[in-house]
Amino acid sequence: LIEELAFENKQLTTLSNIKLTKSPMLNEKKTHFERDWHFSRQKVENDTIKVNFVQTLQQSADILTKVLSKNKFAACRSRLCFKAVDEVTT
């Protein structure tokens, strides 16, 4: 959805993703995504993507995955440059 809306996301945002891309070790539980992990790790090593932690309050993707309070929903919507239906003029 993010790509379809022409947003470019080159940052990994969760601590688990950050740890995985920086860690050279895999275990048996992680082998199902080994190919993706190596791809991501290579992109980090080549400085193609930057790995940063994004605090929960700043996670704009929450608007697509969680039930939010009215205020948090409005903040996420604003960061994504979305408008409320009643704000759109035709």
DRENGUVO-708609 format. One record per residue: residue number from 1; chain; x, y, z of N, C-alpha, C in turn. Coordinates in steps of 0.05 Angstrom, whole numbers. Example, Ala and Ser with C-alpha at 12.3 -4.5 7.8 and 13.67 -1.06 7.14 Angstrom:
site pos = 1	unit = A	n_east = 264	n_north = -114	n_up = 156	ca_east = 246	ca_north = -90	ca_up = 156	c_east = 264	c_north = -66	c_up = 156
site pos = 2	unit = A	n_east = 257	n_north = -45	n_up = 142	ca_east = 273	ca_north = -21	ca_up = 143	c_east = 258	c_north = 1	c_up = 157
This chain:
site pos = 1	unit = A	n_east = 17	n_north = -24	n_up = 0	ca_east = 0	ca_north = 0	ca_up = 0	c_east = 17	c_north = 25	c_up = 0
site pos = 2	unit = A	n_east = 38	n_north = 25	n_up = 16	ca_east = 56	ca_north = 48	ca_up = 18	c_east = 68	c_north = 54	c_up = -9
site pos = 3	unit = A	n_east = 77	n_north = 34	n_up = -24	ca_east = 89	ca_north = 38	ca_up = -50	c_east = 68	c_north = 47	c_up = -70
site pos = 4	unit = A	n_east = 43	n_north = 37	n_up = -68	ca_east = 22	ca_north = 45	ca_up = -86	c_east = 15	c_north = 74	c_up = -82
site pos = 5	unit = A	n_east = 18	n_north = 84	n_up = -58	ca_east = 13	ca_north = 112	ca_up = -52	c_east = 37	c_north = 130	c_up = -58
site pos = 6	unit = A	n_east = 57	n_north = 119	n_up = -70	ca_east = 82	ca_north = 133	ca_up = -78	c_east = 99	c_north = 142	c_up = -54
site pos = 7	unit = A	n_east = 96	n_north = 128	n_up = -31	ca_east = 114	ca_north = 133	ca_up = -9	c_east = 138	c_north = 115	c_up = -12
site pos = 8	unit = A	n_east = 161	n_north = 125	n_up = -6	ca_east = 185	ca_north = 108	ca_up = -8	c_east = 195	c_north = 103	c_up = 21
site pos = 9	unit = A	n_east = 195	n_north = 78	n_up = 29	ca_east = 203	ca_north = 71	ca_up = 56	c_east = 229	c_north = 55	c_up = 55
site pos = 10	unit = A	n_east = 251	n_north = 69	n_up = 62	ca_east = 277	ca_north = 56	ca_up = 62	c_east = 287	c_north = 52	c_up = 90
site pos = 11	unit = A	n_east = 269	n_north = 52	n_up = 110	ca_east = 278	ca_north = 49	ca_up = 137	c_east = 264	c_north = 25	c_up = 150
site pos = 12	unit = A	n_east = 279	n_north = 9	n_up = 165	ca_east = 268	ca_north = -12	ca_up = 181	c_east = 262	c_north = 1	c_up = 208
site pos = 13	unit = A	n_east = 239	n_north = -6	n_up = 220	ca_east = 231	ca_north = 10	ca_up = 243	c_east = 228	c_north = -6	c_up = 269
site pos = 14	unit = A	n_east = 228	n_north = -32	n_up = 269	ca_east = 225	ca_north = -46	ca_up = 294	c_east = 252	c_north = -56	c_up = 304
site pos = 15	unit = A	n_east = 253	n_north = -58	n_up = 330	ca_east = 278	ca_north = -68	ca_up = 342	c_east = 286	c_north = -95	c_up = 333
site pos = 16	unit = A	n_east = 266	n_north = -113	n_up = 329	ca_east = 273	ca_north = -140	ca_up = 319	c_east = 285	c_north = -139	c_up = 291
site pos = 17	unit = A	n_east = 274	n_north = -122	n_up = 274	ca_east = 285	ca_north = -119	ca_up = 247	c_east = 313	c_north = -107	c_up = 248
site pos = 18	unit = A	n_east = 317	n_north = -88	n_up = 265	ca_east = 344	ca_north = -76	ca_up = 267	c_east = 364	c_north = -97	c_up = 277
site pos = 19	unit = A	n_east = 357	n_north = -112	n_up = 297	ca_east = 375	ca_north = -133	ca_up = 307	c_east = 381	c_north = -154	c_up = 286
site pos = 20	unit = A	n_east = 361	n_north = -162	n_up = 271	ca_east = 365	ca_north = -182	ca_up = 251	c_east = 384	c_north = -173	c_up = 229
site pos = 21	unit = A	n_east = 381	n_north = -148	n_up = 220	ca_east = 398	ca_north = -138	ca_up = 198	c_east = 427	c_north = -133	c_up = 207
site pos = 22	unit = A	n_east = 431	n_north = -129	n_up = 233	ca_east = 458	ca_north = -124	ca_up = 243	c_east = 471	c_north = -149	c_up = 253
site pos = 23	unit = A	n_east = 456	n_north = -170	n_up = 257	ca_east = 467	ca_north = -195	ca_up = 268	c_east = 475	c_north = -214	c_up = 246
site pos = 24	unit = A	n_east = 499	n_north = -225	n_up = 246	ca_east = 507	ca_north = -244	ca_up = 225	c_east = 497	c_north = -273	c_up = 230
site pos = 25	unit = A	n_east = 484	n_north = -277	n_up = 253	ca_east = 476	ca_north = -304	ca_up = 260	c_east = 446	c_north = -309	c_up = 254
site pos = 26	unit = A	n_east = 440	n_north = -333	n_up = 245	ca_east = 413	ca_north = -343	ca_up = 241	c_east = 409	c_north = -367	c_up = 258
site pos = 27	unit = A	n_east = 384	n_north = -372	n_up = 267	ca_east = 378	ca_north = -397	ca_up = 280	c_east = 357	c_north = -412	c_up = 265
site pos = 28	unit = A	n_east = 350	n_north = -436	n_up = 274	ca_east = 331	ca_north = -453	ca_up = 259	c_east = 304	c_north = -439	c_up = 256
site pos = 29	unit = A	n_east = 295	n_north = -424	n_up = 275	ca_east = 269	ca_north = -411	ca_up = 274	c_east = 268	c_north = -389	c_up = 252
site pos = 30	unit = A	n_east = 291	n_north = -380	n_up = 244	ca_east = 292	ca_north = -358	ca_up = 225	c_east = 298	c_north = -366	c_up = 197
site pos = 31	unit = A	n_east = 302	n_north = -392	n_up = 192	ca_east = 311	ca_north = -401	ca_up = 165	c_east = 289	c_north = -396	c_up = 144
site pos = 32	unit = A	n_east = 264	n_north = -395	n_up = 152	ca_east = 243	ca_north = -391	ca_up = 132	c_east = 244	c_north = -364	c_up = 119
site pos = 33	unit = A	n_east = 258	n_north = -345	n_up = 130	ca_east = 261	ca_north = -319	ca_up = 117	c_east = 290	c_north = -312	c_up = 112
site pos = 34	unit = A	n_east = 307	n_north = -333	n_up = 110	ca_east = 335	ca_north = -329	ca_up = 107	c_east = 342	c_north = -312	c_up = 82
site pos = 35	unit = A	n_east = 329	n_north = -317	n_up = 60	ca_east = 335	ca_north = -303	ca_up = 35	c_east = 329	c_north = -273	c_up = 39
site pos = 36	unit = A	n_east = 306	n_north = -266	n_up = 50	ca_east = 299	ca_north = -238	ca_up = 55	c_east = 318	c_north = -225	c_up = 75
site pos = 37	unit = A	n_east = 325	n_north = -240	n_up = 95	ca_east = 343	ca_north = -230	ca_up = 115	c_east = 370	c_north = -223	c_up = 103
site pos = 38	unit = A	n_east = 381	n_north = -240	n_up = 87	ca_east = 407	ca_north = -235	ca_up = 74	c_east = 404	c_north = -211	c_up = 55
site pos = 39	unit = A	n_east = 382	n_north = -209	n_up = 41	ca_east = 378	ca_north = -186	ca_up = 23	c_east = 378	c_north = -160	c_up = 39
site pos = 40	unit = A	n_east = 362	n_north = -160	n_up = 61	ca_east = 361	ca_north = -136	ca_up = 78	c_east = 388	c_north = -129	c_up = 90
site pos = 41	unit = A	n_east = 401	n_north = -149	n_up = 100	ca_east = 427	ca_north = -145	ca_up = 113	c_east = 447	c_north = -133	c_up = 92
site pos = 42	unit = A	n_east = 446	n_north = -144	n_up = 68	ca_east = 464	ca_north = -133	ca_up = 47	c_east = 458	c_north = -104	c_up = 41
site pos = 43	unit = A	n_east = 432	n_north = -97	n_up = 40	ca_east = 425	ca_north = -69	ca_up = 35	c_east = 434	c_north = -51	c_up = 58
site pos = 44	unit = A	n_east = 434	n_north = -60	n_up = 83	ca_east = 444	ca_north = -45	ca_up = 105	c_east = 474	c_north = -41	c_up = 103
site pos = 45	unit = A	n_east = 488	n_north = -63	n_up = 96	ca_east = 517	ca_north = -61	ca_up = 94	c_east = 526	c_north = -43	c_up = 71
site pos = 46	unit = A	n_east = 510	n_north = -42	n_up = 49	ca_east = 516	ca_north = -25	ca_up = 26	c_east = 506	c_north = 3	c_up = 29
site pos = 47	unit = A	n_east = 494	n_north = 9	n_up = 52	ca_east = 482	ca_north = 36	ca_up = 58	c_east = 460	c_north = 43	c_up = 39
site pos = 48	unit = A	n_east = 446	n_north = 22	n_up = 28	ca_east = 423	ca_north = 27	ca_up = 11	c_east = 399	c_north = 35	c_up = 28
site pos = 49	unit = A	n_east = 397	n_north = 22	n_up = 52	ca_east = 376	ca_north = 29	ca_up = 71	c_east = 389	c_north = 36	c_up = 97
site pos = 50	unit = A	n_east = 376	n_north = 53	n_up = 113	ca_east = 386	ca_north = 61	ca_up = 139	c_east = 368	c_north = 49	c_up = 160
site pos = 51	unit = A	n_east = 380	n_north = 38	n_up = 180	ca_east = 365	ca_north = 24	ca_up = 201	c_east = 363	c_north = 43	c_up = 225
site pos = 52	unit = A	n_east = 338	n_north = 51	n_up = 232	ca_east = 333	ca_north = 69	ca_up = 255	c_east = 310	c_north = 57	c_up = 271
site pos = 53	unit = A	n_east = 310	n_north = 62	n_up = 297	ca_east = 288	ca_north = 55	ca_up = 314	c_east = 268	c_north = 78	c_up = 313
site pos = 54	unit = A	n_east = 243	n_north = 71	n_up = 310	ca_east = 221	ca_north = 91	ca_up = 310	c_east = 203	c_north = 84	c_up = 334
site pos = 55	unit = A	n_east = 201	n_north = 103	n_up = 352	ca_east = 184	ca_north = 99	ca_up = 376	c_east = 155	c_north = 95	c_up = 369
site pos = 56	unit = A	n_east = 141	n_north = 81	n_up = 386	ca_east = 113	ca_north = 74	ca_up = 381	c_east = 96	c_north = 99	c_up = 374
site pos = 57	unit = A	n_east = 101	n_north = 120	n_up = 388	ca_east = 85	ca_north = 145	ca_up = 384	c_east = 89	c_north = 156	c_up = 356
site pos = 58	unit = A	n_east = 111	n_north = 149	n_up = 343	ca_east = 118	ca_north = 160	ca_up = 317	c_east = 112	c_north = 140	c_up = 294
site pos = 59	unit = A	n_east = 101	n_north = 117	n_up = 300	ca_east = 96	ca_north = 96	ca_up = 280	c_east = 71	c_north = 103	c_up = 263
site pos = 60	unit = A	n_east = 75	n_north = 115	n_up = 241	ca_east = 53	ca_north = 122	ca_up = 223	c_east = 39	c_north = 98	c_up = 212
site pos = 61	unit = A	n_east = 53	n_north = 76	n_up = 210	ca_east = 41	ca_north = 51	ca_up = 199	c_east = 20	c_north = 40	c_up = 217
site pos = 62	unit = A	n_east = 19	n_north = 48	n_up = 242	ca_east = -2	ca_north = 39	ca_up = 261	c_east = -30	c_north = 45	c_up = 250
site pos = 63	unit = A	n_east = -32	n_north = 66	n_up = 234	ca_east = -59	ca_north = 73	ca_up = 223	c_east = -70	c_north = 50	c_up = 206
site pos = 64	unit = A	n_east = -52	n_north = 33	n_up = 195	ca_east = -61	ca_north = 11	ca_up = 178	c_east = -64	c_north = -15	c_up = 193
site pos = 65	unit = A	n_east = -53	n_north = -17	n_up = 217	ca_east = -52	ca_north = -43	ca_up = 231	c_east = -64	c_north = -44	c_up = 258
site pos = 66	unit = A	n_east = -71	n_north = -21	n_up = 270	ca_east = -81	ca_north = -22	ca_up = 298	c_east = -106	c_north = -4	c_up = 301
site pos = 67	unit = A	n_east = -120	n_north = -10	n_up = 323	ca_east = -142	ca_north = 7	ca_up = 331	c_east = -129	c_north = 31	c_up = 347
site pos = 68	unit = A	n_east = -135	n_north = 55	n_up = 338	ca_east = -122	ca_north = 79	ca_up = 350	c_east = -142	c_north = 97	c_up = 363
site pos = 69	unit = A	n_east = -133	n_north = 113	n_up = 382	ca_east = -150	ca_north = 134	ca_up = 393	c_east = -154	c_north = 155	c_up = 371
site pos = 70	unit = A	n_east = -174	n_north = 171	n_up = 375	ca_east = -180	ca_north = 192	ca_up = 355	c_east = -156	c_north = 210	c_up = 350
site pos = 71	unit = A	n_east = -143	n_north = 218	n_up = 372	ca_east = -120	ca_north = 236	ca_up = 369	c_east = -96	c_north = 223	c_up = 355
site pos = 72	unit = A	n_east = -90	n_north = 198	n_up = 362	ca_east = -68	ca_north = 184	ca_up = 349	c_east = -74	c_north = 179	c_up = 320
site pos = 73	unit = A	n_east = -99	n_north = 172	n_up = 314	ca_east = -108	ca_north = 168	ca_up = 286	c_east = -104	c_north = 193	c_up = 270
site pos = 74	unit = A	n_east = -112	n_north = 216	n_up = 281	ca_east = -109	ca_north = 242	ca_up = 267	c_east = -80	c_north = 249	c_up = 263
site pos = 75	unit = A	n_east = -63	n_north = 243	n_up = 283	ca_east = -34	ca_north = 249	ca_up = 280	c_east = -22	c_north = 231	c_up = 258
site pos = 76	unit = A	n_east = -28	n_north = 206	n_up = 258	ca_east = -17	ca_north = 188	ca_up = 237	c_east = -27	c_north = 196	c_up = 210
site pos = 77	unit = A	n_east = -53	n_north = 203	n_up = 208	ca_east = -65	ca_north = 211	ca_up = 183	c_east = -51	c_north = 236	c_up = 172
site pos = 78	unit = A	n_east = -45	n_north = 255	n_up = 190	ca_east = -31	ca_north = 279	ca_up = 182	c_east = -3	c_north = 274	c_up = 173
site pos = 79	unit = A	n_east = 12	n_north = 256	n_up = 187	ca_east = 39	ca_north = 250	ca_up = 178	c_east = 40	c_north = 236	c_up = 151
site pos = 80	unit = A	n_east = 19	n_north = 222	n_up = 144	ca_east = 17	ca_north = 208	ca_up = 118	c_east = 5	c_north = 226	c_up = 97
site pos = 81	unit = A	n_east = -1	n_north = 251	n_up = 104	ca_east = -13	ca_north = 271	ca_up = 85	c_east = -41	c_north = 262	c_up = 75
site pos = 82	unit = A	n_east = -55	n_north = 247	n_up = 92	ca_east = -83	ca_north = 240	ca_up = 85	c_east = -101	c_north = 262	c_up = 97
site pos = 83	unit = A	n_east = -125	n_north = 264	n_up = 85	ca_east = -145	ca_north = 283	ca_up = 95	c_east = -170	c_north = 268	c_up = 103
site pos = 84	unit = A	n_east = -184	n_north = 279	n_up = 122	ca_east = -210	ca_north = 268	ca_up = 130	c_east = -229	c_north = 271	c_up = 107
site pos = 85	unit = A	n_east = -248	n_north = 253	n_up = 104	ca_east = -268	ca_north = 255	ca_up = 82	c_east = -282	c_north = 282	c_up = 83
site pos = 86	unit = A	n_east = -289	n_north = 292	n_up = 106	ca_east = -304	ca_north = 317	ca_up = 108	c_east = -286	c_north = 341	c_up = 101
site pos = 87	unit = A	n_east = -260	n_north = 337	n_up = 99	ca_east = -242	ca_north = 359	ca_up = 91	c_east = -237	c_north = 361	c_up = 61
site pos = 88	unit = A	n_east = -245	n_north = 340	n_up = 47	ca_east = -240	ca_north = 339	ca_up = 18	c_east = -262	c_north = 354	c_up = 4
site pos = 89	unit = A	n_east = -254	n_north = 372	n_up = -14	ca_east = -274	ca_north = 387	ca_up = -29	c_east = -275	c_north = 376	c_up = -58
site pos = 90	unit = A	n_east = -298	n_north = 376	n_up = -69	ca_east = -300	ca_north = 365	ca_up = -97	c_east = -307	c_north = 387	c_up = -116
